Each structure stands twice: as C-alpha cells, then as structure tokens.
Amino acid sequence: MEIAVVGTSEFTLGFQLAGISHVHNASSDEEVSGILRGLLNEKEVGIVVVDSEILARMPERLRMRLSDSISPTVLGIGTEEDTSLRENIRKAIGVDLWK
C-alpha cells in the first residue's frame, strides 16, 4: 500500500524528501477536490495525507466521505492540534493507541 500526499508544494516537499513519491501539488480547491475523489478510488493507496487547512475548505459532503473512508485512511495534518488523527487511527486498526 502506498501513501499519497495532497497539498501545496510547500506542504508536500517534506514528504518528498522522506521518500514518498505519490505526491499531488494542487493550486486550487477545485483541483484538490478532484484529486481527493480520484484517490478514494485507487486501490493501491492506503493512506492519504492532506493539509488540514485545505481539508477544512472542502465541501461538506466530500469531507464526510473522506472522514468515513477506511481504505484509504485520510489524515489531515497541520499546525493546530487535531484529535481526528487519533480517531482515524482507531478506526483504521480498531485499537485506541493512546489508552
């Protein structure tokens, strides 16, 4: 399974330096929306990492679909503390690692 990263070139640069090659740089919210919809249907992608600020700007229906997705698991990562990462990990593996 692959890890895919979606965001601005500044956001994805660190992931590229870490060796992740499935990177999508998007310049508009519409482009991000299309990329995320496409990634939900790719069988080889197990985790999708998205800038949490971009994720918050997505349409409500798409955010719900991303939140409910187990494969791939969608993780919003940003500078603010976010408990959704804990919930997504619990949903993906069935165990709360913080307990």
N, C-alpha and C positions, 0 to 999 in steps of 0.2 A: 504494500500500500504506500502511496505517495502522500507527501504533504504539499499542499498548494497554498500560495500566499497571494493576497489581493490587496492592493493599496497604491499609494503614490510611490514614486521611485525612491524617495527618502525612506519610506517605511519598509520597503522590500529589500533595500540594499543590505542590511544586516543579515537577513535570511539568505541572500545570495552568497554572502561571504562565508556563511556557515555551511554552504554546500547544497542548499535547496535550489533545484533548477526549475521547478514548476511555479514560476512567478508571473503574475499578471499585473502590469502597471496600467492604471486607468486614469484618465484625465477628467472624467465627468461621472456624475452619479448614475446617469443612464447607462454608461459603459460598464460601471461596476455591477449594476443590476443585471445586465445581460451576462456578464462573466459568472456571477454567482449562480444564476439559473442554470447555466451550462455545466458548472462544476457539480451541481446537485445530481446530475445525470451521468457523471463519469464514474465508472465502476472502479478504476484504479486509484482514485483519490479517497483517502481515509480521513484526512484532517484538512480543513480549510481555515487558514489564519487570516483574519481581516482586521484592519484598523478599526477600533471601536467607534471612533468619531464618524467614520464613513458608514459603518453598520447602523448607527443611530439615524442616519439620514435616509435610509432605505424605506420603501413603502411598508406599511404595517403588515400587509399580507405576506410579503416576502420575508420580513423579519420573523414572523411566526413560523413560516415554513422552514427557515434556516434554524430556528431555535428547536423545532421539533425533530429535525433531521438527526438520525443516529449514525448513519453512514452515507455521506461523510459527516463527521462531527465538526461543527462550525464554532470557532473560537474568536471572540472579539478581544483584541489586545490593545491596550492604550496606557496612558499615563495615570488615569484615575483608577481607584480601587474598584474592582468589579467582582461580585460574587457569582456571576454567571459561569465563570471558568470552573469553579468548584461544582456547580450543578451539572455542567456539561460533562465533566469527568465522571461524576457519579452516574449519570445517565448512560454514558458510553460503556463503563466497565461494571456497573452495578454495585459499586462499593464507595462509601464516602471516605476518602483517604485522610481527611482532617480529623476523624474521630479515633 
